[in-house]
Amino acid sequence: MIAAASSRSRPIRVADGLHDVLVMTRRNLIHIAREPMQLSDVTIQPVLFTMLFVYVFGSGIPVPGGTYAAFAIAGLLLLNLTTSSMGTAVGLTSDLSTGIIDRFRTLPMWSPAVLIGRSLTDLLTAVLCTLIVAGAGLVVGWRPALGPGHALAGFGVALLFAYALSWLAGCVGLWARGVETAQSFGFLLLFPLSFISNALVPTRGMPDWLRTIADWNPVSAVTAACRVLWGNPNPSAASPAWSMQHPIWTAVAWSIAILAVCLPLASVLYRRRTTD
């Protein structure tokens, strides 16, 4: 233990830090490969949600300026990215509970590599989720109307937000004392965030107070930004709220703000949870 502590006290070179991040990312990917059902929320769930909302609920929801499929794909993408981010919280809480992170601390490795490796793994799973949602959308008739450049920009805005959410979920996982607590907190935080928004229904029929909340919801901003960049129906553009009039700027601002708060907070929580 003394030797390990002295090794950790030595300065870590940039190359060594990057290597540690890659090792931790690879470790997380191997863990997923051994338990592939961990990916059900980014593989099976997006397909089921797309079919359910487009063919069942979509038949009763009129959308001005286009079909419900063209309207809903951006919202379904954000719904899946948001709800699946809780896997970060559960994974970190589980690692802390089983003692594997204590083992990592005995190694001469860069301490932040644990959190960064987790966030990069989550980004890769978010990319997989995005590809599956896009593929399912193409099957049901969704098309980006403004060309590949704008389409990629829309996906980039969504993935930036997903990466920011992974750090928010990481803070939840580092704060929670058990897997059940992390899951419960995620349900209470992320489900309202997902559904009190313009993701699946236009907000024009909501009560004024609820529509105000929905218009300033970061999920609404990212969803509206994707619809604008893809040239899809975007009824939220009729809202007078600044966030809906400038959804791309608002979406990027929300992502940067979440990262600015959660990156240092996760570092503080990690040190507290791993301090002897």
Buried (B, 14 or more C-beta within 10 A) or exposed (E): EEEEEEEBEEEBEEEBBBBBBBBBBEBBBEEBEEEEEBBEBBBEBBBEBBEEBBEEEBEEEEBEEBBBBBBBBBBBBBBBBBBBBBBBBBBBBBBBBEEEBEEBBEEBBBBBBBBBBBBBBBBBBBBBBBBBBBEBBEEBEBEBEBEEEBBEBBBBBBBBBBBBBBBBBBBBBBBBEEBEBBBEBBEEBBBEBBBBBBBBBBBEEBEEEEBBBBBBBBBBBBBBBBBBBBBBBBBBEEBEBEBBBBBBEBBBBBBEEBBEBBBEBBBEBBEEBBEE
